[in-house]
């Protein structure tokens, strides 16, 4: 279970997450202020979403008779990726498919994750081979529900508003204005 409870999680996230970089105090303070005023009571919903995702995968695997363990590790918060890789090694895992929950292809969601996987395994005796899976931003199983939900939302707008509606995509933030 993650120790991220309430407002503490976002206030401490930024400085604790950067093991290879120094985070400017002003950036950490800005992150803390943002976290203190979100709709989520200063707590990122990402870990809860990941817990639900892992539980859904475990249930689906069990339903289909797939006997493969599922591990979860974060690069920026508990459970940390390095701790997860160490547990995998201790459990005898020799190779793992790594699904990154960032759908899009960018430096931070592609190359940085590859580097994080390498760094997490480095120096761990018996660390498994970690194979990062492809991004899914352009996979039909990802796009079709987004298109369907967007069309449904546009159809639900009051008469005349759908034609002039603007669609804005954001990551990591939910605008309130």
Secondary structure, DSSP 8 states (H G I E B T S, - for coil): -----TTHHHHHHHHHH-SSS---HHHHHHHHHHHHTSTTTT--SHHHHHHHHHHHHHHHHHHTT--------BSSSSSBHHHHHHHHHHTT--EEEE--S--S-SIIIIIHHHHHHHHHHTT-TT--EEEE----TT-HHHHHHHHHHHHHHHHHS-TTHHHH------SS-----
